[in-house]
Amino acid sequence: MPRPIIAIPADIREFDGTSWHAVQLQYVRAAVKASGLMALIVPALEDGNDADAILDRVDGLLVSGSATNVHPSLYGKEARDSDGPFDPARDATSLPLIRRAIDRAIPMLAICRGIQELNVALGGTLASEIQDQPGIWDHRKPPNVDRDTMYSIRQSVFVKEGSCIARAVGPGEVRVNSLHRQAIADTAPGLQVEALAEDGTIEAVSVIGAKAFAVGVHWHPEYWAETDSPSLKLFTAFGDAVRDYAASKERPAVAPYPQKAV
């Protein structure tokens, strides 16, 4: 069987005076190298995307992190300049894909911005600048460092026993690389908390009653997915779920291409 294909929603980025649809290499590489999958990048459009038409053609959904934030109007709050930057096209692309992937039992892994989108898509809210809250650590990326240092594994999260993530990486303390200045405030009714940081920040969730792998994490398993054991195990679990889904789909027989008579 050919390698299954997952969709990764793009961000809008500005380069050389024009807009581009972009996904960071680290997510695509993790999907290909650690999960054993192929990836298609979905253009970020404020209108014009058809979530079901996209999901008809793939076997899984990877919702990546980003430098942008979900627009607060999508979870009932007014936007402040400090809450940005925003990417309305990414919001309009990712949220419908998340909802329909859950409805259709299509495997999904949501990372960083992705877990925030997952929470908002199912009716939850977000908290901004969490480092300013009493007792909450500074989860933001360290300033003025190279990317390997930025994404270094330096924080503990505690995975709940019996959770979906525990089946992949094991329960208890796991060392991760969590980088974010927003976090889940009100957990969506359809989500259960799977892992917490030592300061109580929600670091992982799963979809309650999901018929397929449907997990969100605030940390970045994609960055060290080829060398860090917990990161690799999480992407392996996602890849296995995608392969199971792909195998369950009815695939029409492909007629051989007609050959011309010599």
Salt bridges, closest charged atoms under 4 A:
ASP11 OD2 - ARG13 NH2 3.63
ASP11 OD1 - ARG90 NH1 2.50
ASP52 OD1 - ARG100 NE 3.00
ASP52 OD1 - ARG104 NH1 2.90
ASP56 OD1 - ARG104 NH2 2.65
ASP59 OD1 - LYS249 NZ 2.87
ASP59 OD1 - ARG251 NH2 3.55
ASP83 OD1 - ARG80 NH2 2.82
ASP91 OD1 - ARG113 NH2 2.93
ASP103 OD2 - ARG100 NH1 3.03
GLU117 OE1 - ARG90 NH2 2.81
GLU117 OE2 - ARG113 NH1 2.59
GLU129 OE2 - ARG181 NH1 2.29
ASP138 OD2 - ARG140 NH2 2.87
ASP199 OD2 - HIS139 NE2 2.77
GLU203 OE2 - HIS139 ND1 3.50
GLU203 OE2 - HIS180 NE2 3.17
GLU222 OE2 - HIS220 ND1 2.90
GLU226 OE2 - ARG29 NE 2.57
ASP240 OD1 - ARG243 NH2 2.95
